[in-house]
Amino acid sequence: MSVEEVVRLFFEKVRSGQEPDAAFSLMAERVLAHQITSENEVTVERSPANYVDHVHEMLEAYGAFSLTIQELLVQGDRVYVRWKQSGVHIGEVDGYSPTNKPVVEIASAVYRVENEKIVEYWIQIDREGIRIQLERNKVM
């Protein structure tokens, strides 16, 4: 399986919330996740099990969301993906109570694949855009 196929399957099955348990076949046992929050880079170690939990948290917060890959580029062992995720705010998110209104997330990441498994990724999410939507939608 090519690096592109690994990442496409990851998005189609795992990240989309359709088959979160597919993480066990598409992710290494130890994945380094480099995350940018407020211009701060933090690296956390993820496992397929805690990524499955992460997907379930997204489903609890946004329901059965839709996810569309807007761009995908491959270079060597790395795959860049930019996507749009649309859901409905049905669970608490960052201290905001559910509003039952739409929320859109725009994000991108570079995934490094080794031996047909994701072993590392660098992700940026428009958290400020999400915060603005949650603030605008909150019930007064």
N, C-alpha and C positions, 0 to 999 in steps of 0.2 A: 504494500500500500504506500502511495506517495505521501510526502508531508502535507500536500494540499488535501488529499483525501482524508487524512487523519483529522485535520482541523475542520474541514467541512462536516464530517460525521459528528465531531464534537459539538459543533453548532446545531446541526439538525436534530441530534438526539439529546445531548446533555444540556447545553446552555439554553436551548429552547424550552426546557422543562418537559419535553415529550417522553424521554426515557433517561432520567437522571442516572440510573444505575449503570448506563453504558460508560460512565466515567471510569469504571474499574478496568475496562478494556482499552480505553483511549488515553489514560493518564498514567504516568509512572507512579510508583509508590510514594515518591517524594518529589514534589514539584515546587520550585521556587517561584513565588508570585511577587513581582515588583509592582507596587501600587503607588500611584501619585495622589496625594491628598493635600490640598492647599500648598502646592509647590514643594511638599515634603515627600521624599521617596522612602517608602517602608517596604522591606522585604519580609514576607511571611512564608512559612513552609505549609504547603497544602498536601493533602492526601486525597485519593479518590473519594473516600468516605466523607471527609469534611466538605469536599466540593458538592457532593450529593446533598448534604445538609444545607449548604449555601443556596442551591437551586430551590430546595423546598422553602427556604425563607423567602426567596423572591416570589414564589407561587403564593405564599401566605400574604405577602404584602401587595402583590399586583394581580393576583388571579392568573388565569390561563392567558398569559400575555402572548403577543405576536412578536416575532423577531425576524428582521430582514437584514441580510448581509448587503451592504451598500457598496463595498469595495473589498477585494481580496487580491493580494499580491504575494508572490512567492519568490524568495531568493535563497538558494542553498537549503539550509535546514530551518529556515525561518519563514513564517507566514504572517503577513499583516492583514488584519481584518478590521473594518469599520462597520458598525451595525447600528440599527435603530430598533429599540424595543418599546412596544406600546402595550400598556396595561391599564387596569383600573385600580385606584388606590383603595384597597379593601382591608388592609392591615396596617398597623402602626409602622411608620417609617421615620427614623431619626427624630422621634418624639412627636411627630404629627399624627393625630388621630385620623382614622379612615374618613375619606370624603366621598367615596364612590364616584369620583371624577377621574377622567383620563390623565395618565402621566406618561410622558415620553422620555426615554433615556437615549442619548447618543453617546457612543463609546467607541474606543478602538484599542487594539492590543496587537502585540507581536508575540507569536507563539514559536518556541523552539522545539523541534521534534527530533527525537533520537530513538532508533529502533522501533519505529511506528507508534511511539507514545509521546505525549506532550510532557516535557521535562522542566520547562521554564516559560514564564511569560511576563511581559511588561504591559500594564493596562492603565488607561486613562479614561475616566468617566466624567461627563459634564455634570458633576455633583451640584454646582451652582445653579445650573438650569433646572435640575430636579428640585432643589430647595425653593427656587422661585415659583415653580408650579405648585408645590405643596403649600407654600405661604399664600399664594393667590387663591387656592382652592379651599383653604381651611375654613371651618365653620366658626363663625363668631359667636 
